[in-house]
């Protein structure tokens, strides 16, 4: 009995034919994982509100971190933002997730704007900092630490960035 003729390609040839599809699928998956890009621009001239916000934020440097803290004895990240903005006469919600949800979003952060991050891997804003300019922000980083300046060029921040908001004019 004669053997049936099959048109099966050798394994290597099948792999070569599927490679472009596999690459396309991988690119689509990676594109879906990409979050917003952290874009900033330096202000040519700061409004009085922004200058006051930055001055108040700098005065908080060295303040110990305290979960739920909103005073000179200790601040958490959203407490820092709320306190600094209140001193500039601008009310903001208390938590980073509410700040992110309720404040006007922007595409490019200027000094004095807020930057939001998902540091808890929950898909929500769990950390906020105040953009200083020159690729830096002031924030209250966590237990055992103090309000400090950090570089936004660190992969840690780039990978967790959610967006920015501008409550100040």
C-alpha positions in Angstrom: 0.0 0.0 0.0 1.5 3.3 -1.0 2.2 6.0 1.8 -0.1 9.0 1.6 1.5 12.2 0.5 1.5 14.8 3.2 2.3 18.4 2.7 3.6 18.8 6.2 6.6 21.1 6.4 9.6 20.2 8.5 9.6 21.7 12.0 12.2 24.4 11.2 10.2 25.6 8.2 7.0 25.7 10.3 8.8 27.7 12.9 10.1 30.2 10.3 6.6 30.7 9.0 5.2 31.3 12.5 8.0 33.6 13.7 6.5 36.9 12.2 3.2 36.1 13.9 4.8 35.3 17.2 6.8 38.6 17.0 3.7 40.6 16.2 1.8 39.0 19.1 4.7 39.8 21.5 4.8 43.4 20.4 1.1 43.8 20.9 1.4 42.3 24.4 4.2 44.6 25.3 2.4 47.6 24.0 -0.6 46.8 26.1 1.7 46.7 29.2 3.3 50.1 28.5 2.0 52.8 30.7 2.0 56.6 30.2 5.4 58.2 29.6 6.6 60.7 32.2 6.9 63.9 30.2 8.1 67.2 31.8 8.8 70.7 30.7 10.7 73.4 32.5 8.7 76.5 33.2 10.1 79.7 31.9 8.4 81.7 34.6 6.6 80.3 37.6 3.3 81.6 38.9 3.3 82.9 42.4 1.3 79.8 43.4 3.8 77.5 42.0 6.7 79.4 43.5 5.0 79.1 46.9 4.3 75.4 46.5 7.9 74.7 45.7 9.1 76.8 48.6 6.8 75.0 51.0 7.8 71.6 49.7 11.5 72.5 50.2 10.7 73.5 53.8 9.3 70.1 54.4 12.6 68.4 53.4 13.8 66.2 56.3 10.4 65.8 57.9 10.0 62.2 59.1 7.5 60.0 57.2 4.4 59.1 59.2 1.5 57.1 57.7 -1.5 59.4 57.7 0.6 62.4 58.8 -0.2 65.9 57.7 1.9 68.0 60.1 5.4 69.0 61.0 5.8 65.9 63.2 5.4 63.6 60.2 4.0 63.4 56.7 3.0 60.7 54.3 3.1 61.4 50.5 -0.4 62.7 50.1 -0.2 64.6 53.4 2.8 66.4 52.1 0.9 67.4 49.0 -2.2 68.4 50.9 -0.2 70.5 53.4 2.0 72.2 50.8 -1.0 73.1 48.5 -3.1 74.3 51.5 -0.4 76.7 52.4 -0.6 78.1 48.8 -4.4 78.4 49.3 -5.3 75.4 47.0 -7.4 72.6 48.4 -6.7 69.0 47.3 -8.2 65.7 48.4 -6.4 63.8 51.2 -5.3 60.6 49.6 -3.1 60.0 46.5 -5.8 57.9 44.8 -8.4 60.7 45.3 -6.0 63.3 44.2 -5.3 61.3 41.0 -9.0 60.7 40.3 -10.2 64.3 41.0 -7.4 66.7 39.9 -7.1 67.9 36.3 -4.8 65.6 34.4 -2.0 67.0 32.2 0.3 65.6 29.6 3.5 67.4 30.6 4.4 68.2 34.2 5.8 71.6 35.1 7.4 72.5 38.5 4.8 72.4 41.2 2.6 69.8 39.4 1.8 66.4 41.0 3.2 63.1 39.8 1.3 59.9 40.5 2.7 56.3 40.8 1.4 52.8 41.4 3.9 51.6 44.0 1.6 49.0 45.4 1.0 47.2 42.1 -2.7 47.5 42.5 -3.4 49.6 39.4 -4.3 52.7 41.4 -2.3 55.7 42.5 -0.6 54.8 45.8 2.1 57.4 45.8 2.4 61.1 44.8 5.2 63.6 44.6 5.7 67.2 43.7 7.7 67.9 40.5 10.6 70.2 41.2 12.0 70.5 37.7 15.2 69.2 36.3 13.9 65.6 36.4 13.4 65.6 40.2 10.5 65.4 42.7 10.0 66.0 46.4 8.1 63.2 48.1 7.6 61.4 51.4 9.1 58.0 50.5 8.0 55.7 53.3 8.4 54.3 56.8 11.8 55.0 58.4 12.6 57.7 55.9 12.2 61.5 55.5 10.7 63.9 52.9 13.4 64.0 50.3 14.3 64.8 46.7 14.6 61.9 44.2 15.5 61.6 40.6 12.7 60.7 38.2 15.2 59.1 35.8 15.3 56.0 38.0 13.6 53.0 36.4 11.6 52.5 39.6 9.6 55.7 39.0 9.5 55.3 35.2 7.9 51.9 35.5 5.3 52.9 38.0 4.3 56.3 36.6 0.5 56.7 36.1 0.1 60.4 35.2 0.4 64.0 36.3 -2.1 66.7 37.5 -1.9 70.4 37.8 -4.0 71.9 40.6 -2.1 75.1 40.5 -2.4 77.8 37.9 
